[in-house]
């Protein structure tokens, strides 16, 4: 941990010194400053998870976060130069369940308590030429092979370099190497690992990767047909292929989108964290008519291991209908449906409601445990969300969101029927102001 912290701090200091120097040298270039923007984001987050079976202790917290971001414009030099700076801070407002790790705030194992507060700082160098941009430093990737987590308080951040090019019409090329992760509930950069159920925060240095290499191709074949291929390699742990094909059309006033996605994951190099054998294929249909949106589909997993995700909680929303339970077990068949209503036509612009139901069956416990004769598992999740964002006026940028989640995982055996069952309430009040 110490080396990774030193690495991240030294990297940030280096970037800040170099980039502030660049800003000074190019102060005559007005675009660097005139096109810049600074924003402040406030988030008040309350979560309470009640494990109503299985003997687990309830978890939760109430916290407040303050985040600021400076995004510069670009110099008018042949290679345009820009700079982003971020500062994030969160603190706990109550003592509810503060002796338990709620995966929102940092948890100190030596004291057995949540930390009172934590902070994150970052700097990103931006270099642009024509329609190609390179970012070095703090990153917020939202790709099929690596993603941030903004579902709790402070979001996940990464350290590395990513290049994005749109020089060829209808084609976006992405290249990257990411070496460290700063988890949503942490203030230190760590090497990346493989997430495993029951191993919430793996620290074993023998199971840490030196970094992830990635390449992505996104192409619009026609205005209604798009496709993508991505490859991600978490060195010496796993590599992953992703293929996507989507078709959009309209029948009278109803917009229709068909979206197919396929993942294929295997162990990589020396496979320091064991075998990885997972394939997942999903098909989803989305119908939108006026203020109504209906999405439904199914996903089938194959292979002998869980779908691989990175340790420290990064989600995988490119798996259709990603949620709290994930639905990533081998052989699992999951189907899902979601309905959203926008209240704009009802005279309340900015208000929406969403209801989701996800159901998985056929999870192979035998493949996960190596024990023959165990029956399969099943799981489901129900989610109801109400959200409101003030669209205009003095309080524009103020957001309110309430979610209620019921999750049920059954682990069946011949003698019992227990599992991971919880009910969870989330309340979020947020406000963003751009200067």
C-alpha positions in Angstrom: 0.0 0.0 0.0 2.8 2.4 0.9 4.5 2.1 -2.5 1.3 2.6 -4.4 0.4 5.7 -2.3 3.9 7.1 -2.9 3.5 6.3 -6.6 0.2 8.1 -6.9 1.4 11.1 -4.8 4.6 11.5 -6.8 2.7 11.1 -10.1 0.3 13.8 -9.0 3.0 16.2 -7.8 4.9 15.7 -11.1 1.8 16.4 -13.2 1.0 19.5 -11.1 4.5 20.9 -11.4 4.7 20.3 -15.1 1.2 21.3 -15.9 1.2 24.5 -13.9 4.4 25.4 -15.7 2.7 24.7 -19.0 -0.2 26.9 -17.9 2.2 29.7 -17.0 4.2 29.5 -20.3 1.0 29.5 -22.3 -0.8 32.2 -20.3 -1.0 34.3 -23.4 -3.2 31.7 -25.0 -6.6 32.9 -23.9 -8.3 29.7 -24.9 -6.7 27.8 -22.0 -8.5 30.1 -19.6 -11.5 31.5 -21.4 -12.7 28.0 -22.3 -12.1 26.6 -18.8 -14.8 25.8 -16.3 -14.9 25.1 -12.6 -17.7 23.2 -11.0 -18.7 22.2 -7.4 -20.7 19.1 -6.6 -22.4 18.4 -3.3 -23.8 15.0 -2.5 -25.6 13.9 0.7 -25.9 10.1 0.8 -27.8 7.9 3.2 -27.9 4.1 2.9 -29.3 1.5 5.3 -29.1 -2.2 4.4 -31.1 -4.7 6.5 -30.0 -8.3 6.2 -33.3 -10.0 7.1 -32.0 -13.6 6.9 -28.6 -15.3 7.2 -27.4 -13.8 10.5 -25.5 -10.9 9.0 -25.3 -7.5 10.7 -27.0 -4.6 9.2 -24.8 -1.9 7.6 -25.2 1.7 6.5 -24.1 5.3 6.9 -25.0 8.9 6.4 -22.4 11.1 4.8 -21.7 14.4 2.9 -19.3 15.0 0.1 -17.9 18.1 -1.5 -16.2 17.8 -4.9 -14.6 20.5 -7.1 -13.3 20.1 -10.6 -11.3 22.6 -12.8 -11.3 21.8 -16.5 -9.2 24.0 -18.6 -9.6 24.8 -22.3 -6.7 24.1 -24.7 -3.8 26.2 -25.8 -3.7 27.2 -29.5 -0.3 25.5 -30.0 0.1 22.8 -32.7 -0.3 20.2 -30.0 -3.0 21.6 -27.8 -2.4 21.4 -24.0 -5.0 21.3 -21.3 -5.3 20.5 -17.6 -7.9 19.1 -15.3 -7.7 19.2 -11.5 -10.0 17.6 -9.0 -10.4 17.7 -5.2 -13.0 15.5 -3.4 -13.8 15.2 0.3 -16.4 13.2 2.2 -17.3 13.0 5.9 -19.6 10.9 8.0 -22.6 12.6 9.6 -23.8 9.9 12.1 -22.5 7.0 14.1 -24.9 4.4 12.7 -23.2 1.0 12.3 -19.8 2.8 12.4 -18.1 -0.4 13.6 -19.1 -2.2 10.4 -17.7 -1.9 6.8 -20.6 -0.5 4.7 -18.4 -0.2 1.5 -19.2 3.5 1.4 -16.6 5.1 3.7 -13.1 3.8 4.5 -13.0 1.1 7.1 -10.0 0.8 9.5 -9.5 -2.9 10.4 -7.0 -2.0 13.2 -9.6 0.1 15.0 -12.6 -1.8 13.8 -14.4 1.4 12.8 -15.2 3.5 9.8 -13.1 6.5 9.2 -14.6 9.9 10.0 -13.6 11.4 6.6 -11.5 10.9 3.5 -10.4 12.8 0.5 -9.1 12.4 -3.1 -7.0 14.7 -5.3 -6.1 14.3 -8.9 -4.5 15.9 -11.9 -4.9 15.1 -15.6 -2.7 16.3 -18.5 -4.7 16.6 -21.8 -2.9 16.6 -25.1 -4.9 17.1 -28.3 -4.0 17.0 -32.0 -6.8 17.2 -34.6 -9.4 14.6 -33.4 -7.1 12.7 -31.2 -6.7 13.3 -27.5 -4.3 11.7 -24.9 -5.1 12.0 -21.2 -2.4 11.1 -18.6 -2.9 11.0 -14.8 -6.2 10.7 -13.0 -8.8 8.9 -15.2 -12.5 8.2 -15.1 -12.9 5.4 -17.7 -16.4 4.2 -18.7 -15.6 1.4 -21.1 -16.8 -2.2 -21.6 -13.6 -3.5 -19.9 -13.0 -1.1 -17.0 -15.5 1.3 -15.4 -15.8 3.7 -12.5 -18.2 3.3 -9.6 -20.3 6.3 -8.8 -23.1 4.4 -6.9 -22.1 5.4 -3.4 -20.3 8.6 -2.2 -17.0 9.5 -3.9 -16.4 7.8 -7.3 -13.7 5.4 -8.2 -10.7 6.9 -9.9 -7.8 5.4 -11.8 -4.2 6.3 -12.6 -2.8 5.8 -16.1 -3.0 7.0 -19.7 -5.8 6.7 -22.3 -5.9 7.9 -25.9 -9.0 8.4 -27.9 -9.0 9.1 -31.7 -11.9 9.9 -34.1 -9.7 10.6 -37.1 -11.6 8.1 -39.3 -15.3 8.9 -39.9 -17.7 6.9 -37.8 -14.9 5.1 -36.0 -13.6 5.8 -32.5 -10.3 4.1 -31.4 -9.4 3.9 -27.8 -6.0 2.7 -26.4 -5.0 2.7 -22.7 -2.9 1.4 -19.9 -4.2 1.8 -16.3 -1.9 0.9 -13.4 -3.7 1.8 -10.2 -7.2 2.0 -8.8 -8.5 4.4 -6.0 -11.7 2.7 -4.8 -14.9 4.4 -4.1 -14.3 3.9 -0.3 -10.6 4.6 -0.2 -8.1 7.5 -0.4 -5.1 5.5 -1.6 -4.2 4.1 -5.0 -3.7 0.3 -5.1 -2.7 -2.2 -7.7 -5.6 -4.0 -9.3 -6.8 -7.4 -8.4 -9.6 -9.9 -9.2 -12.7 -9.6 -7.1 -13.9 -12.8 -5.5 -17.1 -13.3 -3.4 -16.2 -13.2 0.3 -12.9 -11.4 -0.4 -14.1 -7.8 -0.2 -10.7 -6.0 -0.3 -7.9 -8.3 -1.5 -4.4 -7.0 -0.5 -2.3 -10.1 -1.2 0.7 -8.7 -3.2 1.1 -12.1 -4.9 -2.3 -11.6 -6.5 -2.0 -8.0 -7.7 -1.6 -7.1 -11.4 0.9 -4.6 -12.7 -1.9 -3.0 -14.8 -4.6 -3.2 -17.4 -4.0 -2.8 -21.1 -7.0 -2.0 -23.3 -8.0 -1.3 -26.9 -11.5 -0.4 -28.1 -13.1 0.0 -31.6 -16.5 1.6 -31.8 -18.0 1.9 -35.3 -21.3 3.3 -36.7 -22.0 1.2 -39.8 -25.1 3.2 -40.6 -27.1 5.8 -38.7 -29.2 2.9 -37.2 -26.5 0.1 -36.8 -23.5 0.4 -34.5 -20.9 -2.1 -33.3 -18.0 -2.4 -31.0 -15.0 -4.6 -30.2 -13.0 -4.2 -27.0 -10.1 -6.1 -25.5 -8.9 -5.7 -21.9 -5.9 -7.5 -20.3 -5.5 -7.4 -16.5 -1.9 -8.6 -16.7 -1.3 -12.1 -15.3 -4.9 -12.4 -14.0 -7.4 -12.4 -16.9 -8.1 -11.1 -20.4 -11.4 -10.3 -21.9 -13.0 -9.8 -25.3 -16.2 -7.8 -25.8 -18.4 -7.6 -28.9 -21.5 -5.5 -29.3 -24.0 -5.0 -32.1 -27.0 -2.7 -31.8 -29.8 -1.7 -34.1 -32.2 1.3 -33.7 -35.4 2.0 -35.6 -38.8 3.5 -35.1 -42.3 2.3 -35.7 -44.6 5.3 -35.9 -44.0 7.2 -32.6 -42.2 4.3 -30.8 -38.4 4.2 -30.8 -37.0 0.6 -30.8 -33.4 -0.5 -30.0 -32.1 -4.1 -30.1 -28.8 -4.6 -28.4 -26.7 -7.7 -28.3 -23.5 -8.1 -26.2 -21.0 -10.9 -25.8 -18.1 -11.3 -23.3 -15.4 -14.0 -23.4 -12.9 -14.1 -20.4 -10.0 -16.3 -19.7 -7.0 -16.4 -17.3 -4.0 -14.4 -18.5 -0.2 -15.0 -18.3 0.8 -16.7 -15.1 -2.8 -16.7 -13.8 -1.8 -15.6 -10.3 -5.3 -15.8 -9.0 -6.4 -19.0 -10.6 -8.5 -20.1 -13.5 -10.9 -17.8 -15.3 -13.4 -19.3 -17.7 -16.5 -17.2 -18.4 -18.7 -16.3 -21.3 -21.8 -14.2 -21.2 -24.3 -13.4 -24.0 -27.1 -10.9 -23.5 -29.9 -9.5 -25.7 -32.0 -6.5 -24.7 -34.8 -4.6 -26.3 -35.7 -1.0 -25.4 -39.0 0.6 -26.4 -39.6 4.3 -25.9 -42.9 6.0 -26.6 -43.4 9.6 -25.4 -42.7 9.6 -21.6 -42.7 5.8 -21.4 -39.6 3.6 -21.6 -39.7 -0.2 -21.4 -36.6 -2.4 -21.4 -36.4 -6.1 -21.2 -34.1 -8.9 -22.1 -32.1 -12.0 -21.0 -28.5 -12.9 -20.3 -26.9 -16.4 -20.2 -23.6 -17.2 -18.7 -21.3 -20.1 -19.7 -18.0 -21.5 -18.4 -16.8 -22.8 -15.0 -16.1 -19.6 -13.1 -17.9 -16.3 -12.2 -17.8 -13.5 -14.7 -14.5 -11.7 -13.7 -14.6 -8.2 -12.3 -11.9 -6.0 -10.7 -11.4 -5.9 -6.9 -12.5 -2.8 -5.0 -16.0 -2.8 -6.4 -15.9 -1.4 -9.9 -19.2 -2.4 -11.6 -19.7 -3.9 -15.1 -22.7 -2.0 -16.4 -22.0 -3.3 -19.9 -23.4 -6.5 -18.7 -27.1 -6.0 -19.4 -29.1 -5.1 -16.3 -26.1 -4.9 -14.0 -27.3 -4.5 -10.4 -26.4 -5.2 -6.8 -26.3 -9.0 -7.1 -24.5 -8.9 -10.5 -26.0 -12.2 -11.7 -22.5 -13.4 -12.8 -22.5 -17.1 -11.7 -21.6 -19.9 -14.2 -24.5 -21.4 -16.1 -26.9 -18.7 -14.8 -29.8 -17.6 -16.9 -31.0 -14.1 -16.0 -34.0 -12.2 -17.4 -34.9 -8.7 -16.5 -37.5 -5.9 -17.1 -37.5 -2.2 -16.4 -40.1 0.5 -16.8 -39.4 4.2 -16.6 -41.9 7.1 -16.7 -41.0 10.7 -17.2 -43.5 13.1 -15.7 -42.8 16.0 -18.1 -46.1 15.5 -19.9 -47.8 15.4 -16.6 -46.6 18.9 -15.8 -43.6 17.9 -13.6 -40.4 18.1 -15.8 -37.4 16.6 -14.1 -39.4 13.9 -12.2 -39.1 10.3 -13.2 -39.8 6.8 -11.7 -38.1 3.5 -12.5 -39.1 0.0 -11.5 -36.8 -3.0 -12.2 -37.1 -6.7 -11.7 -34.2 -9.2 -12.3 -34.4 -13.0 -11.9 -31.6 -15.5 -12.2 -31.8 -19.3 -12.2 -29.6 -22.3 -13.0 -26.5 -21.1 -11.1 -24.1 -24.0 -10.9 -22.8 -24.4 -7.3 -20.9 -27.6 -8.3 -18.7 -25.7 -10.7 -18.0 -23.0 -8.1 -17.3 -25.4 -5.2 -16.1 -28.5 -6.9 -18.6 -30.5 -4.7 -20.8 -32.8 -6.7 -24.5 -33.2 -6.1 -25.3 -29.7 -4.9 -28.5 -28.2 -6.3 -28.5 -25.0 -8.3 -29.1 -21.6 -6.8 -31.5 -18.9 -7.7 -31.7 -15.2 -7.0 -33.8 -12.1 -7.7 -33.7 -8.4 -7.2 -36.4 -5.7 -7.1 -35.6 -2.0 -7.4 -37.9 1.1 -7.2 -36.4 4.6 -7.8 -37.9 8.0 -7.8 -35.7 10.9 -9.0 -36.2 14.6 -9.4 -33.8 17.1 -10.9 -34.8 20.8 -10.8 -34.7 21.7 -14.5 -34.5 25.5 -14.3 -34.7 28.5 -12.0 -32.8 29.4 -8.9 -32.4 25.8 -7.7 -31.4 24.4 -11.1 -28.9 21.6 -10.5 -30.5 20.3 -7.3 -31.3 16.6 -7.4 -33.3 14.3 -5.2 -33.3 10.5 -5.5 -34.8 7.7 -3.4 -34.3 4.0 -4.0 -35.6 0.9 -2.3 -34.0 -2.5 -3.1 -35.0 -6.0 -2.2 -32.4 -8.7 -3.0 -32.7 -12.4 -2.4 -30.0 -15.0 -3.1 -30.7 -18.6 -2.1 -28.0 -21.1 -1.4 -29.8 -24.4 -1.3 -28.6 -27.7 0.2 -30.3 -30.8 1.4 -30.5 -29.6 4.9 -31.2 -25.8 4.7 -32.2 -22.9 2.5 -30.2 -19.9 3.5 -28.6 -17.1 1.6 -27.9 -13.4 1.1 -31.1 -11.5 1.6 -31.4 -7.8 2.3 -33.6 -4.8 2.0 -31.9 -1.5 1.3 -32.9 2.2 1.3 -30.8 4.9 -0.4 -31.5 8.6 -0.2 -29.4 11.1 -2.2 -29.6 14.9 -2.3 -27.2 16.4 -4.7 -26.4 19.8 -6.2 -24.0 20.9 -9.0 -23.0 24.4 -9.8 -20.7 25.4 -12.7 -19.0 28.7 -12.4 
